[in-house]
Amino acid sequence: MQKKSDLPSKVCLTCARPFNWRKKWERDWENVRYCSDRCRQAGPSKT
């Protein structure tokens, strides 16, 4: 079992907040771009 601080993280394309790896993203981590469904529906920010 890994410590939470050892898990990989990414930055959300919409809100620019960092988010960590989750078990539900285990098989698809390479394709995860957004931290939540809300950010995914909003799409990437224009800034």
PDBQT receptor file of N, H, CA, C and O in Angstrom, charges set to zero:
ATOM      1  N   MET A   1       0.841  -1.185   0.000  1.00  0.00    +0.000 N 
ATOM      2  CA  MET A   1       0.000   0.000   0.000  1.00  0.00    +0.000 C 
ATOM      3  C   MET A   1       0.884   1.246   0.000  1.00  0.00    +0.000 C 
ATOM      4  O   MET A   1       1.852   1.335   0.755  1.00  0.00    +0.000 OA
ATOM      5  N   GLN A   2       0.537   2.198  -0.852  1.00  0.00    +0.000 N 
ATOM      6  H   GLN A   2      -0.250   2.125  -1.465  1.00  0.00    +0.000 HD
ATOM      7  CA  GLN A   2       1.323   3.419  -0.965  1.00  0.00    +0.000 C 
ATOM      8  C   GLN A   2       0.772   4.511  -0.053  1.00  0.00    +0.000 C 
ATOM      9  O   GLN A   2      -0.411   4.532   0.287  1.00  0.00    +0.000 OA
ATOM     10  N   LYS A   3       1.663   5.407   0.326  1.00  0.00    +0.000 N 
ATOM     11  H   LYS A   3       2.624   5.390   0.050  1.00  0.00    +0.000 HD
ATOM     12  CA  LYS A   3       1.234   6.589   1.071  1.00  0.00    +0.000 C 
ATOM     13  C   LYS A   3       0.573   7.560   0.100  1.00  0.00    +0.000 C 
ATOM     14  O   LYS A   3       0.891   7.565  -1.090  1.00  0.00    +0.000 OA
ATOM     15  N   LYS A   4      -0.330   8.368   0.596  1.00  0.00    +0.000 N 
ATOM     16  H   LYS A   4      -0.588   8.363   1.562  1.00  0.00    +0.000 HD
ATOM     17  CA  LYS A   4      -1.007   9.332  -0.269  1.00  0.00    +0.000 C 
ATOM     18  C   LYS A   4      -0.030  10.310  -0.899  1.00  0.00    +0.000 C 
ATOM     19  O   LYS A   4      -0.246  10.756  -2.026  1.00  0.00    +0.000 OA
ATOM     20  N   SER A   5       1.030  10.646  -0.201  1.00  0.00    +0.000 N 
ATOM     21  H   SER A   5       1.206  10.283   0.714  1.00  0.00    +0.000 HD
ATOM     22  CA  SER A   5       2.001  11.598  -0.738  1.00  0.00    +0.000 C 
ATOM     23  C   SER A   5       2.813  11.007  -1.884  1.00  0.00    +0.000 C 
ATOM     24  O   SER A   5       3.440  11.750  -2.639  1.00  0.00    +0.000 OA
ATOM     25  N   ASP A   6       2.813   9.675  -2.027  1.00  0.00    +0.000 N 
ATOM     26  H   ASP A   6       2.304   9.072  -1.414  1.00  0.00    +0.000 HD
ATOM     27  CA  ASP A   6       3.571   9.016  -3.085  1.00  0.00    +0.000 C 
ATOM     28  C   ASP A   6       2.764   8.803  -4.361  1.00  0.00    +0.000 C 
ATOM     29  O   ASP A   6       3.322   8.364  -5.366  1.00  0.00    +0.000 OA
ATOM     30  N   LEU A   7       1.475   9.100  -4.347  1.00  0.00    +0.000 N 
ATOM     31  H   LEU A   7       1.022   9.457  -3.530  1.00  0.00    +0.000 HD
ATOM     32  CA  LEU A   7       0.627   8.884  -5.510  1.00  0.00    +0.000 C 
ATOM     33  C   LEU A   7       0.887   9.957  -6.565  1.00  0.00    +0.000 C 
ATOM     34  O   LEU A   7       1.184  11.102  -6.222  1.00  0.00    +0.000 OA
ATOM     35  N   PRO A   8       0.777   9.597  -7.852  1.00  0.00    +0.000 N 
ATOM     36  CA  PRO A   8       0.984  10.597  -8.904  1.00  0.00    +0.000 C 
ATOM     37  C   PRO A   8      -0.138  11.635  -8.904  1.00  0.00    +0.000 C 
ATOM     38  O   PRO A   8      -1.245  11.372  -8.436  1.00  0.00    +0.000 OA
ATOM     39  N   SER A   9       0.166  12.801  -9.430  1.00  0.00    +0.000 N 
ATOM     40  H   SER A   9       1.066  13.014  -9.810  1.00  0.00    +0.000 HD
ATOM     41  CA  SER A   9      -0.847  13.853  -9.511  1.00  0.00    +0.000 C 
ATOM     42  C   SER A   9      -0.783  14.531 -10.873  1.00  0.00    +0.000 C 
ATOM     43  O   SER A   9       0.208  14.414 -11.594  1.00  0.00    +0.000 OA
ATOM     44  N   LYS A  10      -1.847  15.236 -11.209  1.00  0.00    +0.000 N 
ATOM     45  H   LYS A  10      -2.651  15.331 -10.623  1.00  0.00    +0.000 HD
ATOM     46  CA  LYS A  10      -1.954  15.997 -12.453  1.00  0.00    +0.000 C 
ATOM     47  C   LYS A  10      -2.632  17.320 -12.134  1.00  0.00    +0.000 C 
ATOM     48  O   LYS A  10      -3.117  17.528 -11.021  1.00  0.00    +0.000 OA
ATOM     49  N   VAL A  11      -2.663  18.216 -13.119  1.00  0.00    +0.000 N 
ATOM     50  H   VAL A  11      -2.269  18.048 -14.023  1.00  0.00    +0.000 HD
ATOM     51  CA  VAL A  11      -3.346  19.498 -12.977  1.00  0.00    +0.000 C 
ATOM     52  C   VAL A  11      -4.563  19.483 -13.898  1.00  0.00    +0.000 C 
ATOM     53  O   VAL A  11      -4.456  19.138 -15.075  1.00  0.00    +0.000 OA
ATOM     54  N   CYS A  12      -5.702  19.855 -13.363  1.00  0.00    +0.000 N 
ATOM     55  H   CYS A  12      -5.789  20.135 -12.407  1.00  0.00    +0.000 HD
ATOM     56  CA  CYS A  12      -6.952  19.888 -14.121  1.00  0.00    +0.000 C 
ATOM     57  C   CYS A  12      -6.862  20.952 -15.222  1.00  0.00    +0.000 C 
ATOM     58  O   CYS A  12      -6.391  22.063 -14.980  1.00  0.00    +0.000 OA
ATOM     59  N   LEU A  13      -7.314  20.607 -16.423  1.00  0.00    +0.000 N 
ATOM     60  H   LEU A  13      -7.697  19.705 -16.620  1.00  0.00    +0.000 HD
ATOM     61  CA  LEU A  13      -7.259  21.543 -17.549  1.00  0.00    +0.000 C 
ATOM     62  C   LEU A  13      -8.271  22.681 -17.424  1.00  0.00    +0.000 C 
ATOM     63  O   LEU A  13      -8.088  23.734 -18.035  1.00  0.00    +0.000 OA
ATOM     64  N   THR A  14      -9.323  22.489 -16.650  1.00  0.00    +0.000 N 
ATOM     65  H   THR A  14      -9.471  21.633 -16.154  1.00  0.00    +0.000 HD
ATOM     66  CA  THR A  14     -10.359  23.510 -16.505  1.00  0.00    +0.000 C 
ATOM     67  C   THR A  14     -10.079  24.463 -15.357  1.00  0.00    +0.000 C 
ATOM     68  O   THR A  14     -10.035  25.678 -15.548  1.00  0.00    +0.000 OA
ATOM     69  N   CYS A  15      -9.889  23.913 -14.164  1.00  0.00    +0.000 N 
ATOM     70  H   CYS A  15      -9.925  22.926 -14.009  1.00  0.00    +0.000 HD
ATOM     71  CA  CYS A  15      -9.749  24.767 -12.977  1.00  0.00    +0.000 C 
ATOM     72  C   CYS A  15      -8.297  24.971 -12.550  1.00  0.00    +0.000 C 
ATOM     73  O   CYS A  15      -8.028  25.761 -11.645  1.00  0.00    +0.000 OA
ATOM     74  N   ALA A  16      -7.370  24.279 -13.180  1.00  0.00    +0.000 N 
ATOM     75  H   ALA A  16      -7.589  23.637 -13.915  1.00  0.00    +0.000 HD
ATOM     76  CA  ALA A  16      -5.928  24.392 -12.912  1.00  0.00    +0.000 C 
ATOM     77  C   ALA A  16      -5.545  23.978 -11.494  1.00  0.00    +0.000 C 
ATOM     78  O   ALA A  16      -4.495  24.380 -10.993  1.00  0.00    +0.000 OA
ATOM     79  N   ARG A  17      -6.383  23.185 -10.850  1.00  0.00    +0.000 N 
ATOM     80  H   ARG A  17      -7.237  22.858 -11.257  1.00  0.00    +0.000 HD
ATOM     81  CA  ARG A  17      -6.063  22.672  -9.515  1.00  0.00    +0.000 C 
ATOM     82  C   ARG A  17      -5.416  21.299  -9.637  1.00  0.00    +0.000 C 
ATOM     83  O   ARG A  17      -5.759  20.528 -10.533  1.00  0.00    +0.000 OA
ATOM     84  N   PRO A  18      -4.489  20.994  -8.749  1.00  0.00    +0.000 N 
ATOM     85  CA  PRO A  18      -3.885  19.660  -8.775  1.00  0.00    +0.000 C 
ATOM     86  C   PRO A  18      -4.855  18.615  -8.220  1.00  0.00    +0.000 C 
ATOM     87  O   PRO A  18      -5.619  18.895  -7.296  1.00  0.00    +0.000 OA
ATOM     88  N   PHE A  19      -4.817  17.416  -8.789  1.00  0.00    +0.000 N 
ATOM     89  H   PHE A  19      -4.197  17.188  -9.539  1.00  0.00    +0.000 HD
ATOM     90  CA  PHE A  19      -5.604  16.308  -8.254  1.00  0.00    +0.000 C 
ATOM     91  C   PHE A  19      -4.761  15.044  -8.304  1.00  0.00    +0.000 C 
ATOM     92  O   PHE A  19      -3.889  14.898  -9.161  1.00  0.00    +0.000 OA
ATOM     93  N   ASN A  20      -5.028  14.138  -7.380  1.00  0.00    +0.000 N 
ATOM     94  H   ASN A  20      -5.736  14.257  -6.684  1.00  0.00    +0.000 HD
ATOM     95  CA  ASN A  20      -4.229  12.927  -7.227  1.00  0.00    +0.000 C 
ATOM     96  C   ASN A  20      -4.888  11.720  -7.873  1.00  0.00    +0.000 C 
ATOM     97  O   ASN A  20      -6.087  11.706  -8.152  1.00  0.00    +0.000 OA
ATOM     98  N   TRP A  21      -4.067  10.718  -8.099  1.00  0.00    +0.000 N 
ATOM     99  H   TRP A  21      -3.093  10.730  -7.872  1.00  0.00    +0.000 HD
ATOM    100  CA  TRP A  21      -4.505   9.440  -8.635  1.00  0.00    +0.000 C 
ATOM    101  C   TRP A  21      -5.577   8.841  -7.739  1.00  0.00    +0.000 C 
ATOM    102  O   TRP A  21      -5.500   8.933  -6.514  1.00  0.00    +0.000 OA
ATOM    103  N   ARG A  22      -6.578   8.227  -8.360  1.00  0.00    +0.000 N 
ATOM    104  H   ARG A  22      -6.641   8.152  -9.355  1.00  0.00    +0.000 HD
ATOM    105  CA  ARG A  22      -7.632   7.526  -7.625  1.00  0.00    +0.000 C 
ATOM    106  C   ARG A  22      -7.727   6.099  -8.141  1.00  0.00    +0.000 C 
ATOM    107  O   ARG A  22      -7.395   5.818  -9.293  1.00  0.00    +0.000 OA
ATOM    108  N   LYS A  23      -8.174   5.222  -7.295  1.00  0.00    +0.000 N 
ATOM    109  H   LYS A  23      -8.444   5.450  -6.359  1.00  0.00    +0.000 HD
ATOM    110  CA  LYS A  23      -8.313   3.811  -7.658  1.00  0.00    +0.000 C 
ATOM    111  C   LYS A  23      -9.216   3.645  -8.881  1.00  0.00    +0.000 C 
ATOM    112  O   LYS A  23      -8.940   2.805  -9.737  1.00  0.00    +0.000 OA
ATOM    113  N   LYS A  24     -10.293   4.432  -8.974  1.00  0.00    +0.000 N 
ATOM    114  H   LYS A  24     -10.518   5.114  -8.278  1.00  0.00    +0.000 HD
ATOM    115  CA  LYS A  24     -11.213   4.284 -10.106  1.00  0.00    +0.000 C 
ATOM    116  C   LYS A  24     -10.573   4.698 -11.436  1.00  0.00    +0.000 C 
ATOM    117  O   LYS A  24     -11.069   4.331 -12.501  1.00  0.00    +0.000 OA
ATOM    118  N   TRP A  25      -9.470   5.462 -11.380  1.00  0.00    +0.000 N 
ATOM    119  H   TRP A  25      -9.067   5.761 -10.515  1.00  0.00    +0.000 HD
ATOM    120  CA  TRP A  25      -8.758   5.867 -12.597  1.00  0.00    +0.000 C 
ATOM    121  C   TRP A  25      -7.577   4.953 -12.897  1.00  0.00    +0.000 C 
ATOM    122  O   TRP A  25      -6.776   5.256 -13.782  1.00  0.00    +0.000 OA
ATOM    123  N   GLU A  26      -7.454   3.850 -12.184  1.00  0.00    +0.000 N 
ATOM    124  H   GLU A  26      -8.104   3.604 -11.465  1.00  0.00    +0.000 HD
ATOM    125  CA  GLU A  26      -6.287   2.973 -12.273  1.00  0.00    +0.000 C 
ATOM    126  C   GLU A  26      -5.974   2.549 -13.707  1.00  0.00    +0.000 C 
ATOM    127  O   GLU A  26      -4.818   2.607 -14.125  1.00  0.00    +0.000 OA
ATOM    128  N   ARG A  27      -6.978   2.128 -14.459  1.00  0.00    +0.000 N 
ATOM    129  H   ARG A  27      -7.917   2.082 -14.119  1.00  0.00    +0.000 HD
ATOM    130  CA  ARG A  27      -6.755   1.618 -15.822  1.00  0.00    +0.000 C 
ATOM    131  C   ARG A  27      -6.645   2.722 -16.863  1.00  0.00    +0.000 C 
ATOM    132  O   ARG A  27      -6.126   2.497 -17.956  1.00  0.00    +0.000 OA
ATOM    133  N   ASP A  28      -7.133   3.921 -16.528  1.00  0.00    +0.000 N 
ATOM    134  H   ASP A  28      -7.555   4.104 -15.640  1.00  0.00    +0.000 HD
ATOM    135  CA  ASP A  28      -7.239   4.987 -17.527  1.00  0.00    +0.000 C 
ATOM    136  C   ASP A  28      -6.501   6.263 -17.122  1.00  0.00    +0.000 C 
ATOM    137  O   ASP A  28      -6.813   7.338 -17.634  1.00  0.00    +0.000 OA
ATOM    138  N   TRP A  29      -5.539   6.163 -16.222  1.00  0.00    +0.000 N 
ATOM    139  H   TRP A  29      -5.286   5.289 -15.806  1.00  0.00    +0.000 HD
ATOM    140  CA  TRP A  29      -4.848   7.343 -15.683  1.00  0.00    +0.000 C 
ATOM    141  C   TRP A  29      -4.206   8.195 -16.775  1.00  0.00    +0.000 C 
ATOM    142  O   TRP A  29      -4.183   9.420 -16.657  1.00  0.00    +0.000 OA
ATOM    143  N   GLU A  30      -3.694   7.585 -17.817  1.00  0.00    +0.000 N 
ATOM    144  H   GLU A  30      -3.713   6.589 -17.912  1.00  0.00    +0.000 HD
ATOM    145  CA  GLU A  30      -3.042   8.339 -18.896  1.00  0.00    +0.000 C 
ATOM    146  C   GLU A  30      -4.021   9.278 -19.606  1.00  0.00    +0.000 C 
ATOM    147  O   GLU A  30      -3.610  10.318 -20.119  1.00  0.00    +0.000 OA
ATOM    148  N   ASN A  31      -5.302   8.928 -19.642  1.00  0.00    +0.000 N 
ATOM    149  H   ASN A  31      -5.637   8.083 -19.225  1.00  0.00    +0.000 HD
ATOM    150  CA  ASN A  31      -6.302   9.725 -20.355  1.00  0.00    +0.000 C 
ATOM    151  C   ASN A  31      -7.087  10.677 -19.463  1.00  0.00    +0.000 C 
ATOM    152  O   ASN A  31      -7.873  11.479 -19.967  1.00  0.00    +0.000 OA
ATOM    153  N   VAL A  32      -6.892  10.608 -18.155  1.00  0.00    +0.000 N 
ATOM    154  H   VAL A  32      -6.254   9.957 -17.745  1.00  0.00    +0.000 HD
ATOM    155  CA  VAL A  32      -7.619  11.486 -17.230  1.00  0.00    +0.000 C 
ATOM    156  C   VAL A  32      -7.059  12.902 -17.354  1.00  0.00    +0.000 C 
ATOM    157  O   VAL A  32      -5.852  13.112 -17.231  1.00  0.00    +0.000 OA
ATOM    158  N   ARG A  33      -7.948  13.874 -17.599  1.00  0.00    +0.000 N 
ATOM    159  H   ARG A  33      -8.928  13.703 -17.698  1.00  0.00    +0.000 HD
ATOM    160  CA  ARG A  33      -7.520  15.266 -17.777  1.00  0.00    +0.000 C 
ATOM    161  C   ARG A  33      -8.191  16.223 -16.808  1.00  0.00    +0.000 C 
ATOM    162  O   ARG A  33      -7.684  17.317 -16.560  1.00  0.00    +0.000 OA
ATOM    163  N   TYR A  34      -9.334  15.815 -16.256  1.00  0.00    +0.000 N 
ATOM    164  H   TYR A  34      -9.746  14.926 -16.458  1.00  0.00    +0.000 HD
ATOM    165  CA  TYR A  34     -10.127  16.702 -15.414  1.00  0.00    +0.000 C 
ATOM    166  C   TYR A  34     -10.300  16.103 -14.026  1.00  0.00    +0.000 C 
ATOM    167  O   TYR A  34     -10.310  14.883 -13.865  1.00  0.00    +0.000 OA
ATOM    168  N   CYS A  35     -10.437  16.966 -13.027  1.00  0.00    +0.000 N 
ATOM    169  H   CYS A  35     -10.429  17.957 -13.158  1.00  0.00    +0.000 HD
ATOM    170  CA  CYS A  35     -10.549  16.511 -11.639  1.00  0.00    +0.000 C 
ATOM    171  C   CYS A  35     -11.952  16.041 -11.287  1.00  0.00    +0.000 C 
ATOM    172  O   CYS A  35     -12.129  15.307 -10.315  1.00  0.00    +0.000 OA
ATOM    173  N   SER A  36     -12.961  16.455 -12.065  1.00  0.00    +0.000 N 
ATOM    174  H   SER A  36     -12.818  17.052 -12.855  1.00  0.00    +0.000 HD
ATOM    175  CA  SER A  36     -14.344  16.106 -11.732  1.00  0.00    +0.000 C 
ATOM    176  C   SER A  36     -15.213  16.124 -12.986  1.00  0.00    +0.000 C 
ATOM    177  O   SER A  36     -14.789  16.599 -14.040  1.00  0.00    +0.000 OA
ATOM    178  N   ASP A  37     -16.429  15.604 -12.859  1.00  0.00    +0.000 N 
ATOM    179  H   ASP A  37     -16.773  15.219 -12.003  1.00  0.00    +0.000 HD
ATOM    180  CA  ASP A  37     -17.378  15.643 -13.973  1.00  0.00    +0.000 C 
ATOM    181  C   ASP A  37     -17.751  17.083 -14.318  1.00  0.00    +0.000 C 
ATOM    182  O   ASP A  37     -17.941  17.418 -15.487  1.00  0.00    +0.000 OA
ATOM    183  N   ARG A  38     -17.853  17.917 -13.310  1.00  0.00    +0.000 N 
ATOM    184  H   ARG A  38     -17.699  17.645 -12.361  1.00  0.00    +0.000 HD
ATOM    185  CA  ARG A  38     -18.192  19.326 -13.547  1.00  0.00    +0.000 C 
ATOM    186  C   ARG A  38     -17.137  19.999 -14.430  1.00  0.00    +0.000 C 
ATOM    187  O   ARG A  38     -17.481  20.715 -15.370  1.00  0.00    +0.000 OA
ATOM    188  N   CYS A  39     -15.872  19.772 -14.135  1.00  0.00    +0.000 N 
ATOM    189  H   CYS A  39     -15.593  19.190 -13.372  1.00  0.00    +0.000 HD
ATOM    190  CA  CYS A  39     -14.800  20.358 -14.945  1.00  0.00    +0.000 C 
ATOM    191  C   CYS A  39     -14.771  19.745 -16.344  1.00  0.00    +0.000 C 
ATOM    192  O   CYS A  39     -14.487  20.439 -17.320  1.00  0.00    +0.000 OA
ATOM    193  N   ARG A  40     -15.059  18.470 -16.442  1.00  0.00    +0.000 N 
ATOM    194  H   ARG A  40     -15.290  17.906 -15.649  1.00  0.00    +0.000 HD
ATOM    195  CA  ARG A  40     -15.068  17.804 -17.745  1.00  0.00    +0.000 C 
ATOM    196  C   ARG A  40     -16.154  18.394 -18.632  1.00  0.00    +0.000 C 
ATOM    197  O   ARG A  40     -15.926  18.619 -19.821  1.00  0.00    +0.000 OA
ATOM    198  N   GLN A  41     -17.332  18.647 -18.071  1.00  0.00    +0.000 N 
ATOM    199  H   GLN A  41     -17.518  18.464 -17.105  1.00  0.00    +0.000 HD
ATOM    200  CA  GLN A  41     -18.434  19.223 -18.838  1.00  0.00    +0.000 C 
ATOM    201  C   GLN A  41     -18.165  20.670 -19.228  1.00  0.00    +0.000 C 
ATOM    202  O   GLN A  41     -18.614  21.119 -20.283  1.00  0.00    +0.000 OA
ATOM    203  N   ALA A  42     -17.444  21.399 -18.398  1.00  0.00    +0.000 N 
ATOM    204  H   ALA A  42     -17.080  21.034 -17.541  1.00  0.00    +0.000 HD
ATOM    205  CA  ALA A  42     -17.123  22.798 -18.689  1.00  0.00    +0.000 C 
ATOM    206  C   ALA A  42     -16.071  22.902 -19.787  1.00  0.00    +0.000 C 
ATOM    207  O   ALA A  42     -16.043  23.893 -20.518  1.00  0.00    +0.000 OA
ATOM    208  N   GLY A  43     -15.214  21.907 -19.915  1.00  0.00    +0.000 N 
ATOM    209  H   GLY A  43     -15.237  21.103 -19.321  1.00  0.00    +0.000 HD
ATOM    210  CA  GLY A  43     -14.172  21.916 -20.926  1.00  0.00    +0.000 C 
ATOM    211  C   GLY A  43     -12.969  22.723 -20.488  1.00  0.00    +0.000 C 
ATOM    212  O   GLY A  43     -12.986  23.337 -19.421  1.00  0.00    +0.000 OA
ATOM    213  N   PRO A  44     -11.919  22.730 -21.305  1.00  0.00    +0.000 N 
ATOM    214  CA  PRO A  44     -10.705  23.468 -20.939  1.00  0.00    +0.000 C 
ATOM    215  C   PRO A  44     -10.947  24.973 -20.890  1.00  0.00    +0.000 C 
ATOM    216  O   PRO A  44     -11.737  25.517 -21.661  1.00  0.00    +0.000 OA
ATOM    217  N   SER A  45     -10.254  25.628 -19.974  1.00  0.00    +0.000 N 
ATOM    218  H   SER A  45      -9.612  25.186 -19.347  1.00  0.00    +0.000 HD
ATOM    219  CA  SER A  45     -10.408  27.080 -19.844  1.00  0.00    +0.000 C 
ATOM    220  C   SER A  45      -9.697  27.795 -20.982  1.00  0.00    +0.000 C 
ATOM    221  O   SER A  45      -8.788  27.247 -21.605  1.00  0.00    +0.000 OA
ATOM    222  N   LYS A  46     -10.114  28.998 -21.237  1.00  0.00    +0.000 N 
ATOM    223  H   LYS A  46     -10.852  29.443 -20.730  1.00  0.00    +0.000 HD
ATOM    224  CA  LYS A  46      -9.556  29.780 -22.343  1.00  0.00    +0.000 C 
ATOM    225  C   LYS A  46      -8.330  30.587 -21.935  1.00  0.00    +0.000 C 
ATOM    226  O   LYS A  46      -7.720  31.233 -22.786  1.00  0.00    +0.000 OA
ATOM    227  N   THR A  47      -7.954  30.572 -20.673  1.00  0.00    +0.000 N 
ATOM    228  H   THR A  47      -8.450  30.047 -19.981  1.00  0.00    +0.000 HD
ATOM    229  CA  THR A  47      -6.824  31.380 -20.207  1.00  0.00    +0.000 C 
ATOM    230  C   THR A  47      -5.520  30.662 -20.359  1.00  0.00    +0.000 C 
ATOM    231  O   THR A  47      -4.472  31.206 -20.012  1.00  0.00    +0.000 OA
TER     232      THR A  47
